Each structure stands twice: as C-alpha cells, then as structure tokens.
C-alpha cells in the first residue's frame, strides 16, 4: 500500500468467514471494482483463520492480503492495515457484506470531495430482510439515549425525538443527512483526518470501536453523514464465528455488553457520581445475563 495516487483503500477484516468473504470479494469486484473511475485497492486482513480462508486468499487476485498470527479482534486487526494506508479515503468493510448494482462507492467519494467538512460517510446498510441495519444510523449513546432505548421507548415512540436518539429514528431515512455515528461494517473516512485523530481504540476488542471512532472524528470538528443513495447489503452476524457454536455466540453476546461499560467509562463516567457508574454496570450486567 505505497501508491500515493490511490483514491480509496478498502479494508476487509476476516476471521473464519470463508464463504461470506468469497461473496463479499466477488460482488465487490463485479459491481464496483470493474466499474469505478477511481484508483481503488482492496486489502484483506485475516485474523488467523482456520477454515480455509488463508488458502483462498493466497489464490485469489482481487485483494492484497495481510495474514496475522493471532486473532487480534476488530480494532487491532483493522489497525494493522490502517497504519499503512496512503489513499485519500479509507473504507472499513465487513466480510459479510454484499454489493449489487446500487453499490457504487464513487458517489460517496464524490460527496466527500465536495464536502470537505465531512470526515465520515456511510452508505445505506440493508439487512437481508430489506430493513436498514440501525447500527449504521446511530445517535451518540448518552446515558439518556441508552435509557430510553433499553426501556423500549424508542421502539414504541420512534418519531418522538426525545425517545429516538439512540438510532435517530425520527430522521428521514430516504434523505442524506448528518448522524452521530455509523457502523464499521461499511464506512468511509477521510484518511488525512484519521491520521490526526488516531486509529481505532484497541481497548474495544469487538463492538463500540466504530462508535468511539466517530465520536473522535466529531470532536475534531468532522461531520458524519448517512448517504442512502448508495446501498450495501449486510448479512449480519455472519462474519467471524457467531453462528458456529453456543460458546462463541455467548462470547459475542458478552462483548456487546462489556463494550457498553467500556464506552461509558471512557467517555461519560467522569461526568457523573461514582454511584451512577455502579448503577450503569449493574443494569448492563442484568441485560447481559450476569447475576
């Protein structure tokens, strides 16, 4: 990744997701790489897979590869590639995504070129059900936003702004607009600004690293934009090993709630009395299923 004339580097992190990785690379190549007018490279970082992914990556010709000796998690695994990026823009893309005729990333590049105050942009990330993946359309998870979400007020009153801050459900999903955060499953960032704010925070092994990154971009003055005219399909929870056995599914479940605590401790704990932090941990652990 030493070509300084590159417009976009797409980084795909893989961990035992061979079949989905094949679909991601093939659809990316068919519906974007063969059509783009920009200089684009694809890099797959493999988190020490054992399912044949490494052998496949050594034979395919779509992406360059970086093979890791251990499973470093999402943040640290992506950071291995992020450290070497020289392109104008950088994309994180999950290995369980799929491109189609609606997935022209050139439109996202053009938007970033025309809006220099925007540092992060997200396509419309659709689940296979056709519904939006709400993780790609996030508000900042303040204490109040989290409380209204977990109490179910957001789902009951989605158009009430005070209750819909966790996923910004009161917004027009058909229009381009600002959001607080998007998903690391499909996001493009301005590389020059990434170098200013730093890489993904490796304290987050899995989950919340994208929320944290977006918060840091915003605190540095950058805007985050949701751009629904470009669509990427997300076969959610297929990357990694979530569905392979109950033990790994439980570990994934635990990461989700553990990172909530980590995020709160990093960004919000100092704003509240210690008793509030203790209550937050108790509530999250109850949701997690810990007695």
C-alpha positions as CSV (number, residue, x, y, z in Angstrom):
1,X,0.0,0.0,0.0
2,X,2.6,2.5,-1.1
3,X,0.8,4.1,-4.0
4,X,0.2,7.7,-3.1
5,X,-2.1,8.2,-6.1
6,X,-4.8,5.9,-4.6
7,X,-8.2,7.4,-4.0
8,X,-9.7,4.6,-1.8
9,X,-8.4,1.7,0.2
10,X,-11.0,-0.8,1.2
11,X,-10.0,-2.9,4.3
12,X,-11.8,-6.1,4.9
13,X,-11.2,-8.0,8.2
14,X,-11.8,-11.7,8.0
15,X,-12.0,-14.4,10.7
16,X,-13.2,-17.8,9.7
17,X,-15.8,-16.4,7.3
18,X,-14.6,-18.1,4.1
19,X,-17.9,-18.4,2.3
20,X,-19.1,-14.9,3.1
21,X,-15.6,-13.5,2.3
22,X,-15.9,-15.0,-1.2
23,X,-19.3,-13.4,-1.7
24,X,-18.0,-10.1,-0.5
25,X,-15.0,-10.0,-2.8
26,X,-16.8,-11.4,-5.8
27,X,-19.7,-8.9,-5.5
28,X,-17.3,-6.0,-4.7
29,X,-15.3,-6.9,-7.9
30,X,-18.3,-7.3,-10.1
31,X,-20.4,-4.4,-9.0
32,X,-17.7,-1.8,-8.1
33,X,-14.1,-2.5,-8.8
34,X,-14.7,-3.2,-12.5
35,X,-16.7,-0.1,-12.9
36,X,-15.1,2.6,-10.8
37,X,-13.4,5.6,-12.3
38,X,-11.1,5.9,-9.2
39,X,-7.9,4.2,-8.1
40,X,-9.0,1.7,-5.6
41,X,-7.2,-1.0,-3.7
42,X,-8.6,-3.8,-1.6
43,X,-6.8,-5.3,1.4
44,X,-8.0,-8.3,3.4
45,X,-6.6,-8.7,6.9
46,X,-7.0,-12.3,8.1
47,X,-7.3,-12.7,11.9
48,X,-5.6,-16.1,11.9
49,X,-8.5,-18.1,10.4
50,X,-8.6,-21.9,10.4
51,X,-11.4,-22.5,7.9
52,X,-9.5,-22.4,4.6
53,X,-9.7,-18.6,4.3
54,X,-5.9,-18.3,4.2
55,X,-5.6,-20.8,1.4
56,X,-8.3,-19.0,-0.5
57,X,-6.7,-15.6,0.0
58,X,-3.4,-16.8,-1.3
59,X,-5.0,-17.9,-4.6
60,X,-7.4,-15.0,-5.3
61,X,-6.4,-11.9,-7.3
62,X,-8.9,-9.3,-6.1
63,X,-7.2,-8.2,-2.9
64,X,-3.8,-8.0,-1.3
65,X,-3.6,-9.8,2.0
66,X,-2.2,-9.4,5.4
67,X,-2.1,-12.6,7.5
68,X,-2.0,-12.2,11.2
69,X,-0.6,-14.8,13.6
70,X,-3.3,-14.3,16.2
71,X,-6.9,-13.2,16.4
72,X,-6.4,-9.5,17.4
73,X,-10.1,-8.6,17.3
74,X,-11.8,-5.9,15.1
75,X,-9.9,-2.8,16.2
76,X,-6.4,-4.1,16.4
77,X,-6.9,-6.3,13.2
78,X,-8.0,-3.3,11.1
79,X,-5.3,-1.1,12.6
80,X,-2.6,-3.3,11.1
81,X,-3.8,-2.2,7.7
82,X,-4.9,1.3,8.7
83,X,-1.3,2.1,9.7
84,X,-0.1,1.6,6.1
85,X,-2.9,3.5,4.2
86,X,-1.8,6.2,1.7
87,X,-5.0,6.7,-0.2
88,X,-7.2,9.8,0.2
89,X,-10.0,7.8,1.7
90,X,-10.2,4.6,3.7
91,X,-13.1,2.2,3.9
92,X,-13.8,-0.4,6.6
93,X,-15.9,-3.2,5.1
94,X,-17.2,-6.3,6.8
95,X,-16.5,-9.7,5.3
96,X,-20.3,-10.5,5.5
97,X,-21.4,-7.7,3.2
98,X,-22.6,-7.9,-0.4
99,X,-22.5,-5.4,-3.3
100,X,-25.1,-5.1,-6.1
101,X,-26.0,-2.5,-8.8
102,X,-26.8,0.0,-6.1
103,X,-23.3,-0.1,-4.5
104,X,-21.4,2.5,-6.5
105,X,-18.9,3.9,-3.9
106,X,-17.9,6.5,-6.4
107,X,-20.9,8.6,-5.2
108,X,-19.5,8.5,-1.7
109,X,-16.1,9.6,-2.8
110,X,-17.6,12.5,-4.9
111,X,-19.7,13.6,-1.9
112,X,-16.6,13.7,0.3
113,X,-14.7,15.6,-2.4
114,X,-17.5,18.2,-2.5
115,X,-18.0,18.4,1.3
116,X,-14.6,18.9,2.9
117,X,-16.1,19.3,6.4
118,X,-17.4,15.7,6.2
119,X,-14.9,13.2,7.6
120,X,-17.0,10.0,7.7
121,X,-19.7,8.8,5.3
122,X,-21.9,5.7,5.5
123,X,-24.0,4.1,2.7
124,X,-27.4,2.7,3.4
125,X,-26.6,-0.6,5.1
126,X,-29.5,-3.0,4.4
127,X,-30.2,-6.3,6.2
128,X,-31.2,-9.2,4.0
129,X,-34.8,-8.6,5.2
130,X,-34.7,-5.3,3.4
131,X,-34.7,-3.3,6.6
132,X,-32.0,-0.8,7.5
133,X,-29.2,-2.0,9.8
134,X,-29.8,0.5,12.5
135,X,-26.2,0.1,13.8
136,X,-25.3,2.2,10.7
137,X,-27.5,5.1,11.7
138,X,-26.6,5.9,15.3
139,X,-27.0,8.7,17.7
140,X,-24.4,9.3,20.4
141,X,-25.2,6.7,23.2
142,X,-25.5,9.2,26.0
143,X,-26.9,7.9,29.3
144,X,-30.4,9.3,28.5
145,X,-30.3,7.9,24.9
146,X,-29.4,4.5,26.3
147,X,-32.0,4.5,29.0
148,X,-34.8,5.4,26.6
149,X,-33.6,2.7,24.2
150,X,-33.4,-0.1,26.8
151,X,-36.8,0.9,28.3
152,X,-38.3,0.3,24.9
153,X,-39.4,3.9,24.5
154,X,-37.6,4.3,21.2
155,X,-39.4,1.4,19.6
156,X,-42.8,2.5,21.0
157,X,-42.4,6.2,20.0
158,X,-39.9,6.2,17.1
159,X,-41.0,9.7,15.9
160,X,-40.6,11.3,19.3
161,X,-37.2,13.0,19.1
162,X,-36.5,12.7,22.9
163,X,-37.0,8.9,22.7
164,X,-35.3,8.2,19.4
165,X,-31.8,9.5,20.0
166,X,-30.2,6.0,20.1
167,X,-30.9,5.3,16.5
168,X,-32.2,8.7,15.3
169,X,-35.5,7.1,14.2
170,X,-37.2,10.5,13.7
171,X,-35.0,11.2,10.7
172,X,-36.0,10.7,7.0
173,X,-34.1,7.5,6.0
174,X,-34.6,8.4,2.3
175,X,-32.6,11.6,2.6
176,X,-28.9,12.3,3.0
177,X,-28.3,13.8,6.5
178,X,-25.9,14.0,9.4
179,X,-25.8,11.3,12.0
180,X,-23.6,10.9,15.1
181,X,-22.1,7.5,14.2
182,X,-22.2,4.7,11.7
183,X,-21.2,1.1,11.5
184,X,-17.7,-0.3,10.9
185,X,-19.4,-2.8,8.7
186,X,-19.3,-0.2,5.9
187,X,-17.9,3.3,6.5
188,X,-15.5,5.5,4.6
189,X,-13.3,8.0,6.4
190,X,-11.1,10.9,5.3
191,X,-7.6,9.5,5.7
192,X,-5.9,12.8,6.5
193,X,-8.3,13.3,9.4
194,X,-7.9,9.7,10.5
195,X,-4.2,10.4,10.9
196,X,-5.0,13.4,13.1
197,X,-7.4,11.6,15.5
198,X,-5.6,8.3,15.5
199,X,-6.6,4.7,14.7
200,X,-9.3,2.5,16.2
201,X,-9.1,2.2,20.0
202,X,-7.8,-1.3,20.7
203,X,-9.3,-1.5,24.2
204,X,-12.5,-2.4,22.3
205,X,-11.9,-6.0,21.1
206,X,-15.2,-6.3,19.3
207,X,-18.1,-3.7,19.2
208,X,-18.1,0.0,20.0
209,X,-14.8,0.8,18.3
210,X,-16.8,2.4,15.4
211,X,-18.9,4.5,17.8
212,X,-15.7,5.6,19.6
213,X,-14.0,6.5,16.3
214,X,-17.0,8.5,15.1
215,X,-17.1,10.4,18.4
216,X,-13.4,11.3,18.0
217,X,-14.0,12.5,14.4
218,X,-16.8,14.7,15.6
219,X,-14.8,16.1,18.5
220,X,-12.1,17.0,16.0
221,X,-14.7,19.0,14.0
222,X,-15.6,16.5,11.4
223,X,-19.2,15.6,10.3
224,X,-20.6,12.1,9.9
225,X,-23.1,11.7,7.0
226,X,-25.6,9.0,6.1
227,X,-25.9,8.7,2.3
228,X,-28.9,6.4,1.3
229,X,-28.4,6.6,-2.5
230,X,-25.6,4.0,-2.1
231,X,-26.6,0.6,-0.8
232,X,-24.6,-2.2,0.7
233,X,-26.2,-5.4,1.9
234,X,-25.2,-6.7,5.3
235,X,-25.6,-10.4,6.1
236,X,-25.3,-9.5,9.8
237,X,-23.6,-11.8,12.3
238,X,-22.1,-14.0,9.6
239,X,-18.6,-12.6,9.8
240,X,-16.5,-14.3,12.5
241,X,-17.9,-17.4,14.2
242,X,-21.0,-16.2,15.9
243,X,-23.2,-18.9,14.5
244,X,-20.8,-21.8,14.8
245,X,-21.4,-22.8,18.4
246,X,-23.1,-21.7,21.6
247,X,-19.8,-20.9,23.3
248,X,-18.8,-18.4,20.6
249,X,-22.3,-17.0,20.4
250,X,-22.2,-16.3,24.2
251,X,-18.7,-14.7,23.9
252,X,-20.1,-12.4,21.2
253,X,-23.1,-11.6,23.4
254,X,-20.7,-10.7,26.3
255,X,-18.5,-8.5,24.1
256,X,-21.6,-6.4,23.2
257,X,-22.4,-5.6,26.8
258,X,-18.9,-5.4,28.0
259,X,-18.0,-2.7,25.5
260,X,-21.0,-0.7,26.6
261,X,-19.4,-0.4,30.0
262,X,-16.0,0.4,28.4
263,X,-17.5,3.1,26.3
264,X,-19.4,4.6,29.3
265,X,-16.2,4.5,31.4
266,X,-14.1,6.2,28.7
267,X,-16.5,9.0,27.7
268,X,-19.0,9.5,30.4
269,X,-18.0,8.2,33.8
270,X,-16.3,11.4,34.9
271,X,-19.5,13.4,34.3
272,X,-21.4,11.5,36.9
273,X,-21.0,10.5,40.6
274,X,-19.5,7.0,41.1
275,X,-22.8,5.6,42.2
276,X,-24.2,6.3,38.7
277,X,-21.3,4.3,37.1
278,X,-22.1,1.5,39.5
279,X,-25.7,1.5,38.6
280,X,-24.9,1.5,34.9
281,X,-22.7,-1.5,35.4
282,X,-25.4,-3.3,37.3
283,X,-28.1,-2.6,34.7
284,X,-25.8,-3.6,31.8
285,X,-24.8,-6.8,33.6
286,X,-28.5,-7.6,34.2
287,X,-29.1,-7.2,30.5
288,X,-26.1,-9.3,29.8
289,X,-27.5,-12.0,32.0
290,X,-25.0,-11.9,34.8
291,X,-26.4,-12.2,38.3
